[in-house]
Amino acid sequence: MPGFLDSIHITNVLGLVIFLVLWIILCELTHVIVLLWRHEPLIGWAVGPFGLTLMALREPSIISIWLDVLVPAIVSGCVLAIGLFTSLSPITFPGHQLVKVFMIACGVLITSTADLISALRDLRYPLWGDARILRTMQFLRANWSKIHFTSFGHSYLRTHFGSNPAELLQILSL
C-alpha cells in the first residue's frame, strides 16, 4: 500500500478536535449511564487523567461488569463509524473496507482496554464494601484525580471509617 498516508487528508482541524473530545466524552458518559442503570448508592466520583471514575458501594454483578465493558465499546465503535466514515467526517480516509475496520478496532481498543483490564481484575479479585472503596480511592489518589463525595458518601465514610473525606484521603496519600 504505497502512498497510503498520502491519501489521508484532514479537511477540518477544529472539527477533528471537537470530534475527538466528543468521542471521549460519550464513552465516559456511557459508563455513568451503566452505573445509574444499576441503581447503586453512589459514594462519589473523580475526574482525572484517565477520565471519570464512579465509586459505588456494592460489588457489581457479573452482568454489570461486562455491560460496563461492552456498552462503551459499542458506543465508541458507533461514534467512530459515524464520525470518521460519513459525510460529517473532518478527515478523509481511503475507501478500503480494511481501513475502516482497522480504524474502528483501534479506536475501540483505545477506549476499552482499561475497561477490559478492570473487568478482568474485578472478576479475578472481587472486592466489595470498604475494601473496594479504599482500593478505588487509593488508585485515584495515585493518579492525581480530583475526588468528590456525595452526601451519602460523607455519611458512609463518617460511620464506617470514623473520619471525613479529607482526613481519609490524607491518610491514603501517605
N, CA and C atoms as an extended XYZ file, in Angstrom:
522
Properties=species:S:1:pos:R:3:atomname:S:1:resname:S:1:resid:I:1 pbc="F F F"
N         0.828       -1.186        0.000 N   MET     1
C         0.000        0.000        0.000 CA  MET     1
C         0.874        1.251        0.000 C   MET     1
N         1.681        1.431       -1.028 N   PRO     2
C         2.491        2.647       -1.089 CA  PRO     2
C         1.594        3.869       -1.247 C   PRO     2
N         1.976        4.929       -0.574 N   GLY     3
C         1.203        6.159       -0.654 CA  GLY     3
C        -0.049        6.157        0.189 C   GLY     3
N        -0.145        5.236        1.125 N   PHE     4
C        -1.349        5.147        1.959 CA  PHE     4
C        -1.549        6.427        2.765 C   PHE     4
N        -0.482        6.901        3.398 N   LEU     5
C        -0.605        8.108        4.216 CA  LEU     5
C        -0.887        9.343        3.367 C   LEU     5
N        -0.502        9.312        2.097 N   ASP     6
C        -0.781       10.438        1.209 CA  ASP     6
C        -2.270       10.581        0.922 C   ASP     6
N        -3.022        9.504        1.092 N   SER     7
C        -4.453        9.556        0.783 CA  SER     7
C        -5.305        9.950        1.992 C   SER     7
N        -4.680       10.214        3.139 N   ILE     8
C        -5.410       10.679        4.324 CA  ILE     8
C        -5.284       12.198        4.385 C   ILE     8
N        -6.429       12.878        4.438 N   HIS     9
C        -6.435       14.341        4.449 CA  HIS     9
C        -7.328       14.847        5.575 C   HIS     9
N        -6.800       15.793        6.350 N   ILE    10
C        -7.612       16.449        7.379 CA  ILE    10
C        -8.269       17.647        6.714 C   ILE    10
N        -9.588       17.620        6.637 N   THR    11
C       -10.315       18.696        5.969 CA  THR    11
C       -10.720       19.803        6.928 C   THR    11
N       -10.824       19.482        8.223 N   ASN    12
C       -11.259       20.467        9.205 CA  ASN    12
C       -10.583       20.140       10.537 C   ASN    12
N        -9.545       20.902       10.891 N   VAL    13
C        -8.783       20.622       12.113 CA  VAL    13
C        -9.646       20.836       13.348 C   VAL    13
N       -10.388       21.926       13.394 N   LEU    14
C       -11.264       22.193       14.536 CA  LEU    14
C       -12.332       21.108       14.654 C   LEU    14
N       -12.876       20.688       13.542 N   GLY    15
C       -13.863       19.608       13.554 CA  GLY    15
C       -13.277       18.306       14.071 C   GLY    15
N       -12.009       18.035       13.735 N   LEU    16
C       -11.345       16.824       14.222 CA  LEU    16
C       -11.152       16.879       15.733 C   LEU    16
N       -10.738       18.034       16.246 N   VAL    17
C       -10.560       18.192       17.696 CA  VAL    17
C       -11.895       18.038       18.414 C   VAL    17
N       -12.932       18.673       17.893 N   ILE    18
C       -14.263       18.563       18.501 CA  ILE    18
C       -14.747       17.114       18.456 C   ILE    18
N       -14.519       16.441       17.345 N   PHE    19
C       -14.920       15.038       17.237 CA  PHE    19
C       -14.215       14.173       18.276 C   PHE    19
N       -12.905       14.347       18.437 N   LEU    20
C       -12.154       13.541       19.404 CA  LEU    20
C       -12.629       13.789       20.834 C   LEU    20
N       -12.873       15.055       21.175 N   VAL    21
C       -13.375       15.382       22.519 CA  VAL    21
C       -14.763       14.784       22.716 C   VAL    21
N       -15.621       14.915       21.733 N   LEU    22
C       -16.975       14.361       21.820 CA  LEU    22
C       -16.943       12.838       21.938 C   LEU    22
N       -16.048       12.200       21.219 N   TRP    23
C       -15.892       10.741       21.274 CA  TRP    23
C       -15.537       10.282       22.686 C   TRP    23
N       -14.556       10.934       23.304 N   ILE    24
C       -14.137       10.566       24.663 CA  ILE    24
C       -15.251       10.851       25.662 C   ILE    24
N       -15.918       11.990       25.541 N   ILE    25
C       -17.000       12.340       26.473 CA  ILE    25
C       -18.144       11.336       26.371 C   ILE    25
N       -18.528       10.966       25.168 N   LEU    26
C       -19.618        9.994       25.010 CA  LEU    26
C       -19.253        8.631       25.593 C   LEU    26
N       -18.010        8.220       25.436 N   CYS    27
C       -17.586        6.937       26.026 CA  CYS    27
C       -17.625        7.000       27.544 C   CYS    27
N       -17.201        8.112       28.129 N   GLU    28
C       -17.218        8.254       29.591 CA  GLU    28
C       -18.647        8.353       30.116 C   GLU    28
N       -19.509        9.069       29.410 N   LEU    29
C       -20.901        9.180       29.851 CA  LEU    29
C       -21.625        7.843       29.779 C   LEU    29
N       -21.197        6.982       28.894 N   THR    30
C       -21.794        5.652       28.820 CA  THR    30
C       -21.532        4.872       30.106 C   THR    30
N       -20.350        5.043       30.691 N   HIS    31
C       -20.059        4.409       31.983 CA  HIS    31
C       -21.011        4.919       33.062 C   HIS    31
N       -21.275        6.212       33.040 N   VAL    32
C       -22.198        6.801       34.021 CA  VAL    32
C       -23.591        6.213       33.845 C   VAL    32
N       -24.038        6.085       32.617 N   ILE    33
C       -25.376        5.540       32.353 CA  ILE    33
C       -25.465        4.090       32.818 C   ILE    33
N       -24.421        3.302       32.585 N   VAL    34
C       -24.427        1.903       33.036 CA  VAL    34
C       -24.499        1.842       34.561 C   VAL    34
N       -23.755        2.715       35.252 N   LEU    35
C       -23.804        2.714       36.717 CA  LEU    35
C       -25.166        3.166       37.223 C   LEU    35
N       -25.729        4.180       36.610 N   LEU    36
C       -27.049        4.651       37.038 CA  LEU    36
C       -28.120        3.602       36.774 C   LEU    36
N       -27.946        2.795       35.749 N   TRP    37
C       -28.888        1.717       35.455 CA  TRP    37
C       -28.899        0.684       36.571 C   TRP    37
N       -27.742        0.519       37.246 N   ARG    38
C       -27.641       -0.452       38.335 CA  ARG    38
C       -28.365        0.005       39.597 C   ARG    38
N       -28.663        1.281       39.726 N   HIS    39
C       -29.331        1.846       40.905 CA  HIS    39
C       -28.536        1.584       42.180 C   HIS    39
N       -27.234        1.740       42.111 N   GLU    40
C       -26.356        1.548       43.265 CA  GLU    40
C       -26.213        2.865       44.017 C   GLU    40
N       -26.040        2.790       45.342 N   PRO    41
C       -25.751        4.020       46.081 CA  PRO    41
C       -24.359        4.535       45.704 C   PRO    41
N       -24.303        5.781       45.288 N   LEU    42
C       -23.066        6.382       44.804 CA  LEU    42
C       -22.329        7.040       45.965 C   LEU    42
N       -21.094        6.613       46.210 N   ILE    43
C       -20.252        7.189       47.259 CA  ILE    43
C       -19.648        8.501       46.772 C   ILE    43
N       -19.174        8.512       45.546 N   GLY    44
C       -18.549        9.707       44.998 CA  GLY    44
C       -18.085        9.465       43.580 C   GLY    44
N       -17.427       10.465       43.042 N   TRP    45
C       -16.880       10.367       41.695 CA  TRP    45
C       -15.569       11.127       41.658 C   TRP    45
N       -14.785       10.852       40.642 N   ALA    46
C       -13.493       11.512       40.493 CA  ALA    46
C       -13.251       11.827       39.026 C   ALA    46
N       -12.605       12.959       38.810 N   VAL    47
C       -12.210       13.363       37.469 CA  VAL    47
C       -10.692       13.432       37.472 C   VAL    47
N       -10.087       12.717       36.548 N   GLY    48
C        -8.636       12.678       36.499 CA  GLY    48
C        -8.126       12.453       35.099 C   GLY    48
N        -6.844       12.168       34.990 N   PRO    49
C        -6.253       11.987       33.665 CA  PRO    49
C        -6.776       10.763       32.918 C   PRO    49
N        -7.377        9.809       33.629 N   PHE    50
C        -7.918        8.625       32.976 CA  PHE    50
C        -9.423        8.700       32.811 C   PHE    50
N        -9.995        9.880       32.923 N   GLY    51
C       -11.423       10.046       32.710 CA  GLY    51
C       -12.205       10.163       34.001 C   GLY    51
N       -13.450        9.773       33.925 N   LEU    52
C       -14.384        9.861       35.032 CA  LEU    52
C       -14.485        8.502       35.707 C   LEU    52
N       -14.353        8.496       37.045 N   THR    53
C       -14.465        7.259       37.813 CA  THR    53
C       -15.573        7.427       38.829 C   THR    53
N       -16.459        6.445       38.908 N   LEU    54
C       -17.559        6.476       39.861 CA  LEU    54
C       -17.314        5.431       40.936 C   LEU    54
N       -17.599        5.808       42.182 N   MET    55
C       -17.417        4.881       43.300 CA  MET    55
C       -18.783        4.477       43.830 C   MET    55
N       -19.104        3.205       43.699 N   ALA    56
C       -20.366        2.669       44.208 CA  ALA    56
C       -20.064        1.759       45.386 C   ALA    56
N       -21.073        1.556       46.214 N   LEU    57
C       -20.877        0.816       47.455 CA  LEU    57
C       -20.769       -0.684       47.241 C   LEU    57
N       -21.653       -1.240       46.458 N   ARG    58
C       -21.732       -2.699       46.342 CA  ARG    58
C       -20.868       -3.239       45.208 C   ARG    58
N       -20.531       -4.516       45.350 N   GLU    59
C       -19.826       -5.202       44.275 CA  GLU    59
C       -20.793       -5.389       43.115 C   GLU    59
N       -20.397       -5.010       41.905 N   PRO    60
C       -21.303       -5.181       40.769 CA  PRO    60
C       -21.457       -6.650       40.393 C   PRO    60
N       -22.594       -6.970       39.799 N   SER    61
C       -22.815       -8.336       39.320 CA  SER    61
C       -21.955       -8.578       38.079 C   SER    61
N       -21.850       -9.830       37.695 N   ILE    62
C       -21.054      -10.181       36.514 CA  ILE    62
C       -21.638       -9.525       35.264 C   ILE    62
N       -22.952       -9.472       35.190 N   ILE    63
C       -23.599       -8.822       34.040 CA  ILE    63
C       -23.247       -7.342       33.998 C   ILE    63
N       -23.290       -6.682       35.152 N   SER    64
C       -22.953       -5.260       35.205 CA  SER    64
C       -21.498       -5.011       34.834 C   SER    64
N       -20.617       -5.891       35.270 N   ILE    65
C       -19.195       -5.740       34.941 CA  ILE    65
C       -18.990       -5.809       33.431 C   ILE    65
N       -19.623       -6.790       32.773 N   TRP    66
C       -19.447       -6.922       31.324 CA  TRP    66
C       -20.204       -5.848       30.555 C   TRP    66
N       -21.342       -5.396       31.085 N   LEU    67
C       -22.039       -4.282       30.434 CA  LEU    67
C       -21.187       -3.021       30.470 C   LEU    67
N       -20.438       -2.828       31.562 N   ASP    68
C       -19.579       -1.655       31.677 CA  ASP    68
C       -18.396       -1.723       30.714 C   ASP    68
N       -18.121       -2.878       30.166 N   VAL    69
C       -17.082       -3.014       29.140 CA  VAL    69
C       -17.695       -2.928       27.745 C   VAL    69
N       -18.777       -3.670       27.520 N   LEU    70
C       -19.328       -3.808       26.168 CA  LEU    70
C       -20.097       -2.583       25.682 C   LEU    70
N       -20.918       -1.990       26.541 N   VAL    71
C       -21.737       -0.856       26.089 CA  VAL    71
C       -20.861        0.333       25.675 C   VAL    71
N       -19.859        0.756       26.481 N   PRO    72
C       -18.989        1.836       25.996 CA  PRO    72
C       -18.203        1.462       24.738 C   PRO    72
N       -17.833        0.190       24.589 N   ALA    73
C       -17.122       -0.230       23.377 CA  ALA    73
C       -18.028       -0.107       22.152 C   ALA    73
N       -19.287       -0.486       22.302 N   ILE    74
C       -20.242       -0.362       21.194 CA  ILE    74
C       -20.471        1.105       20.853 C   ILE    74
N       -20.632        1.938       21.884 N   VAL    75
C       -20.815        3.376       21.652 CA  VAL    75
C       -19.584        3.953       20.961 C   VAL    75
N       -18.405        3.554       21.404 N   SER    76
C       -17.173        4.032       20.790 CA  SER    76
C       -17.108        3.648       19.313 C   SER    76
N       -17.417        2.402       19.010 N   GLY    77
C       -17.399        1.954       17.619 CA  GLY    77
C       -18.407        2.689       16.756 C   GLY    77
N       -19.601        2.917       17.287 N   CYS    78
C       -20.630        3.635       16.524 CA  CYS    78
C       -20.234        5.087       16.283 C   CYS    78
N       -19.710        5.740       17.319 N   VAL    79
C       -19.283        7.136       17.164 CA  VAL    79
C       -18.152        7.226       16.144 C   VAL    79
N       -17.218        6.300       16.198 N   LEU    80
C       -16.125        6.309       15.223 CA  LEU    80
C       -16.624        6.046       13.809 C   LEU    80
N       -17.541        5.105       13.663 N   ALA    81
C       -18.066        4.797       12.330 CA  ALA    81
C       -18.806        5.996       11.746 C   ALA    81
N       -19.613        6.648       12.572 N   ILE    82
C       -20.368        7.807       12.089 CA  ILE    82
C       -19.450        9.005       11.889 C   ILE    82
N       -18.544        9.225       12.843 N   GLY    83
C       -17.706       10.418       12.796 CA  GLY    83
C       -16.571       10.377       11.799 C   GLY    83
N       -16.116        9.192       11.447 N   LEU    84
C       -14.971        9.103       10.542 CA  LEU    84
C       -15.310        8.657        9.128 C   LEU    84
N       -16.438        7.987        8.949 N   PHE    85
C       -16.698        7.395        7.643 CA  PHE    85
C       -18.032        7.810        7.037 C   PHE    85
N       -18.538        8.959        7.426 N   THR    86
C       -19.723        9.525        6.786 CA  THR    86
C       -19.346       10.885        6.211 C   THR    86
N       -20.314       11.568        5.667 N   SER    87
C       -20.031       12.889        5.100 CA  SER    87
C       -19.717       13.920        6.180 C   SER    87
N       -19.985       13.607        7.447 N   LEU    88
C       -19.680       14.511        8.554 CA  LEU    88
C       -18.204       14.495        8.940 C   LEU    88
N       -17.447       13.577        8.420 N   SER    89
C       -16.071       13.342        8.846 CA  SER    89
C       -15.161       14.542        8.582 C   SER    89
N       -14.367       14.935        9.607 N   PRO    90
C       -13.400       16.015        9.410 CA  PRO    90
C       -12.086       15.524        8.795 C   PRO    90
N       -12.014       14.239        8.497 N   ILE    91
C       -10.809       13.650        7.930 CA  ILE    91
C       -11.236       12.625        6.872 C   ILE    91
N       -10.517       12.585        5.768 N   THR    92
C       -10.868       11.620        4.723 CA  THR    92
C        -9.840       10.494        4.696 C   THR    92
N       -10.363        9.290        4.632 N   PHE    93
C        -9.547        8.084        4.563 CA  PHE    93
C        -9.768        7.427        3.211 C   PHE    93
N        -8.862        6.538        2.816 N   PRO    94
C        -9.104        5.766        1.599 CA  PRO    94
C       -10.356        4.912        1.765 C   PRO    94
N       -11.003        4.591        0.674 N   GLY    95
C       -12.267        3.871        0.717 CA  GLY    95
C       -12.163        2.386        0.987 C   GLY    95
N       -11.015        1.886        1.381 N   HIS    96
C       -10.846        0.457        1.644 CA  HIS    96
C       -11.628        0.035        2.883 C   HIS    96
N       -12.295       -1.082        2.787 N   GLN    97
C       -13.051       -1.617        3.924 CA  GLN    97
C       -12.110       -1.995        5.068 C   GLN    97
N       -10.929       -2.481        4.743 N   LEU    98
C        -9.946       -2.867        5.751 CA  LEU    98
C        -9.506       -1.663        6.591 C   LEU    98
N        -9.408       -0.504        5.972 N   VAL    99
C        -9.041        0.717        6.699 CA  VAL    99
C       -10.123        1.067        7.709 C   VAL    99
N       -11.372        0.951        7.303 N   LYS   100
C       -12.481        1.246        8.214 CA  LYS   100
C       -12.467        0.313        9.417 C   LYS   100
N       -12.319       -0.968        9.158 N   VAL   101
C       -12.298       -1.951       10.249 CA  VAL   101
C       -11.107       -1.690       11.168 C   VAL   101
N        -9.947       -1.413       10.593 N   PHE   102
C        -8.748       -1.158       11.388 CA  PHE   102
C        -8.906        0.091       12.246 C   PHE   102
N        -9.426        1.174       11.694 N   MET   103
C        -9.594        2.424       12.446 CA  MET   103
C       -10.595        2.255       13.583 C   MET   103
N       -11.697        1.597       13.318 N   ILE   104
C       -12.706        1.384       14.362 CA  ILE   104
C       -12.155        0.458       15.443 C   ILE   104
N       -11.461       -0.600       15.048 N   ALA   105
C       -10.889       -1.530       16.033 CA  ALA   105
C        -9.849       -0.833       16.908 C   ALA   105
N        -9.002       -0.018       16.313 N   CYS   106
C        -8.002        0.714       17.103 CA  CYS   106
C        -8.669        1.686       18.067 C   CYS   106
N        -9.688        2.387       17.608 N   GLY   107
C       -10.399        3.320       18.478 CA  GLY   107
C       -11.091        2.632       19.637 C   GLY   107
N       -11.722        1.497       19.356 N   VAL   108
C       -12.386        0.741       20.426 CA  VAL   108
C       -11.347        0.212       21.408 C   VAL   108
N       -10.204       -0.229       20.917 N   LEU   109
C        -9.137       -0.684       21.814 CA  LEU   109
C        -8.625        0.449       22.696 C   LEU   109
N        -8.503        1.641       22.135 N   ILE   110
C        -8.037        2.784       22.923 CA  ILE   110
C        -9.000        3.087       24.061 C   ILE   110
N       -10.291        3.062       23.777 N   THR   111
C       -11.265        3.427       24.804 CA  THR   111
C       -11.635        2.277       25.725 C   THR   111
N       -11.413        1.033       25.324 N   SER   112
C       -11.934       -0.093       26.102 CA  SER   112
C       -10.890       -0.997       26.739 C   SER   112
N        -9.623       -0.807       26.454 N   THR   113
C        -8.607       -1.685       27.037 CA  THR   113
C        -8.575       -1.575       28.554 C   THR   113
N        -8.602       -0.356       29.074 N   ALA   114
C        -8.594       -0.178       30.536 CA  ALA   114
C        -9.853       -0.769       31.161 C   ALA   114
N       -10.993       -0.643       30.483 N   ASP   115
C       -12.237       -1.227       30.996 CA  ASP   115
C       -12.144       -2.748       31.042 C   ASP   115
N       -11.564       -3.341       30.013 N   LEU   116
C       -11.415       -4.795       29.976 CA  LEU   116
C       -10.480       -5.280       31.082 C   LEU   116
N        -9.374       -4.581       31.278 N   ILE   117
C        -8.439       -4.954       32.346 CA  ILE   117
C        -9.107       -4.822       33.707 C   ILE   117
N        -9.855       -3.749       33.894 N   SER   118
C       -10.575       -3.550       35.159 CA  SER   118
C       -11.618       -4.640       35.381 C   SER   118
N       -12.325       -5.019       34.331 N   ALA   119
C       -13.337       -6.078       34.458 CA  ALA   119
C       -12.691       -7.414       34.800 C   ALA   119
N       -11.595       -7.731       34.155 N   LEU   120
C       -10.903       -8.987       34.460 CA  LEU   120
C       -10.363       -8.984       35.890 C   LEU   120
N        -9.873       -7.833       36.349 N   ARG   121
C        -9.412       -7.721       37.736 CA  ARG   121
C       -10.572       -7.910       38.708 C   ARG   121
N       -11.724       -7.304       38.402 N   ASP   122
C       -12.889       -7.446       39.276 CA  ASP   122
C       -13.406       -8.879       39.313 C   ASP   122
N       -13.293       -9.592       38.206 N   LEU   123
C       -13.734      -10.985       38.188 CA  LEU   123
C       -12.750      -11.905       38.905 C   LEU   123
N       -11.473      -11.622       38.762 N   ARG   124
C       -10.456      -12.478       39.390 CA  ARG   124
C       -10.304      -12.186       40.879 C   ARG   124
N       -10.313      -10.899       41.249 N   TYR   125
C       -10.147      -10.488       42.645 CA  TYR   125
C       -11.322       -9.603       43.046 C   TYR   125
N       -12.475      -10.188       43.283 N   PRO   126
C       -13.648       -9.361       43.603 CA  PRO   126
C       -13.520       -8.708       44.984 C   PRO   126
N       -13.819       -7.434       45.035 N   LEU   127
C       -13.850       -6.686       46.289 CA  LEU   127
C       -15.196       -5.996       46.391 C   LEU   127
N       -15.675       -5.801       47.604 N   TRP   128
C       -16.912       -5.067       47.810 CA  TRP   128
C       -16.805       -4.308       49.109 C   TRP   128
N       -17.712       -3.407       49.306 N   GLY   129
C       -17.777       -2.639       50.542 CA  GLY   129
C       -16.559       -1.766       50.756 C   GLY   129
N       -16.055       -1.790       51.997 N   ASP   130
C       -14.963       -0.909       52.400 CA  ASP   130
C       -13.686       -1.148       51.597 C   ASP   130
N       -13.356       -2.399       51.351 N   ALA   131
C       -12.121       -2.708       50.618 CA  ALA   131
C       -12.174       -2.160       49.195 C   ALA   131
N       -13.324       -2.267       48.550 N   ARG   132
C       -13.482       -1.754       47.183 CA  ARG   132
C       -13.334       -0.235       47.153 C   ARG   132
N       -13.941        0.434       48.125 N   ILE   133
C       -13.871        1.894       48.182 CA  ILE   133
C       -12.442        2.346       48.459 C   ILE   133
N       -11.771        1.704       49.406 N   LEU   134
C       -10.390        2.076       49.719 CA  LEU   134
C        -9.459        1.833       48.535 C   LEU   134
N        -9.637        0.724       47.815 N   ARG   135
C        -8.803        0.450       46.638 CA  ARG   135
C        -9.015        1.523       45.572 C   ARG   135
N       -10.272        1.874       45.342 N   THR   136
C       -10.570        2.889       44.334 CA  THR   136
C       -10.011        4.244       44.740 C   THR   136
N       -10.182        4.610       46.006 N   MET   137
C        -9.667        5.895       46.476 CA  MET   137
C        -8.146        5.939       46.403 C   MET   137
N        -7.484        4.849       46.736 N   GLN   138
C        -6.029        4.812       46.677 CA  GLN   138
C        -5.542        4.942       45.233 C   GLN   138
N        -6.206        4.272       44.307 N   PHE   139
C        -5.845        4.391       42.894 CA  PHE   139
C        -6.055        5.820       42.396 C   PHE   139
N        -7.171        6.429       42.795 N   LEU   140
C        -7.461        7.786       42.342 CA  LEU   140
C        -6.466        8.792       42.914 C   LEU   140
N        -6.058        8.609       44.159 N   ARG   141
C        -5.055        9.499       44.752 CA  ARG   141
C        -3.707        9.326       44.060 C   ARG   141
N        -3.397        8.117       43.637 N   ALA   142
C        -2.107        7.855       42.998 CA  ALA   142
C        -1.996        8.523       41.633 C   ALA   142
N        -3.116        8.739       40.950 N   ASN   143
C        -3.037        9.373       39.626 CA  ASN   143
C        -3.570       10.802       39.626 C   ASN   143
N        -3.571       11.453       40.763 N   TRP   144
C        -3.888       12.872       40.920 CA  TRP   144
C        -5.284       13.241       40.455 C   TRP   144
N        -6.223       12.385       40.712 N   SER   145
C        -7.613       12.680       40.371 CA  SER   145
C        -8.227       13.565       41.448 C   SER   145
N        -9.170       14.367       41.056 N   LYS   146
C        -9.928       15.204       41.989 CA  LYS   146
C       -11.168       14.421       42.389 C   LYS   146
N       -11.258       14.052       43.674 N   ILE   147
C       -12.334       13.200       44.163 CA  ILE   147
C       -13.406       14.054       44.821 C   ILE   147
N       -14.664       13.791       44.462 N   HIS   148
C       -15.824       14.471       45.046 CA  HIS   148
C       -16.722       13.409       45.672 C   HIS   148
N       -17.228       13.695       46.862 N   PHE   149
C       -18.088       12.742       47.559 CA  PHE   149
C       -19.520       13.261       47.603 C   PHE   149
N       -20.467       12.342       47.488 N   THR   150
C       -21.876       12.689       47.630 CA  THR   150
C       -22.189       12.822       49.116 C   THR   150
N       -23.380       13.298       49.432 N   SER   151
C       -23.767       13.386       50.843 CA  SER   151
C       -23.832       11.988       51.458 C   SER   151
N       -24.283       11.005       50.683 N   PHE   152
C       -24.265        9.626       51.162 CA  PHE   152
C       -22.831        9.168       51.407 C   PHE   152
N       -21.911        9.561       50.548 N   GLY   153
C       -20.506        9.206       50.719 CA  GLY   153
C       -19.911        9.800       51.982 C   GLY   153
N       -20.258       11.058       52.275 N   HIS   154
C       -19.787       11.688       53.516 CA  HIS   154
C       -20.266       10.903       54.731 C   HIS   154
N       -21.553       10.588       54.760 N   SER   155
C       -22.091        9.865       55.919 CA  SER   155
C       -21.525        8.443       55.993 C   SER   155
N       -21.322        7.801       54.859 N   TYR   156
C       -20.752        6.452       54.849 CA  TYR   156
C       -19.331        6.462       55.409 C   TYR   156
N       -18.515        7.409       54.961 N   LEU   157
C       -17.142        7.483       55.458 CA  LEU   157
C       -17.107        7.807       56.946 C   LEU   157
N       -18.025        8.652       57.399 N   ARG   158
C       -18.076        9.009       58.819 CA  ARG   158
C       -18.434        7.786       59.668 C   ARG   158
N       -19.413        6.986       59.240 N   THR   159
C       -19.848        5.850       60.056 CA  THR   159
C       -18.910        4.649       59.948 C   THR   159
N       -18.347        4.388       58.759 N   HIS   160
C       -17.530        3.186       58.581 CA  HIS   160
C       -16.046        3.389       58.863 C   HIS   160
N       -15.548        4.601       58.647 N   PHE   161
C       -14.127        4.848       58.848 CA  PHE   161
C       -13.863        5.833       59.980 C   PHE   161
N       -14.902        6.476       60.480 N   GLY   162
C       -14.743        7.420       61.583 CA  GLY   162
C       -13.986        8.675       61.214 C   GLY   162
N       -14.034        9.066       59.957 N   SER   163
C       -13.341       10.282       59.534 CA  SER   163
C       -14.088       10.915       58.368 C   SER   163
N       -13.729       12.152       58.098 N   ASN   164
C       -14.324       12.815       56.943 CA  ASN   164
C       -13.465       12.516       55.707 C   ASN   164
N       -13.950       12.848       54.523 N   PRO   165
C       -13.201       12.511       53.302 CA  PRO   165
C       -11.796       13.114       53.247 C   PRO   165
N       -11.638       14.351       53.718 N   ALA   166
C       -10.317       14.985       53.653 CA  ALA   166
C        -9.299       14.224       54.501 C   ALA   166
N        -9.695       13.817       55.707 N   GLU   167
C        -8.784       13.065       56.575 CA  GLU   167
C        -8.437       11.706       55.965 C   GLU   167
N        -9.424       11.034       55.429 N   LEU   168
C        -9.184        9.716       54.845 CA  LEU   168
C        -8.279        9.809       53.618 C   LEU   168
N        -8.492       10.820       52.783 N   LEU   169
C        -7.641       10.996       51.604 CA  LEU   169
C        -6.215       11.349       52.007 C   LEU   169
N        -6.070       12.109       53.085 N   GLN   170
C        -4.730       12.449       53.563 CA  GLN   170
C        -4.007       11.201       54.067 C   GLN   170
N        -4.717       10.336       54.763 N   ILE   171
C        -4.117        9.092       55.251 CA  ILE   171
C        -3.726        8.193       54.078 C   ILE   171
N        -4.578        8.129       53.053 N   LEU   172
C        -4.284        7.273       51.896 CA  LEU   172
C        -3.094        7.771       51.087 C   LEU   172
N        -2.802        9.064       51.154 N   SER   173
C        -1.695        9.602       50.361 CA  SER   173
C        -0.349        9.446       51.057 C   SER   173
N        -0.336        8.962       52.288 N   LEU   174
C         0.946        8.769       52.995 CA  LEU   174
C         1.692        7.572       52.482 C   LEU   174
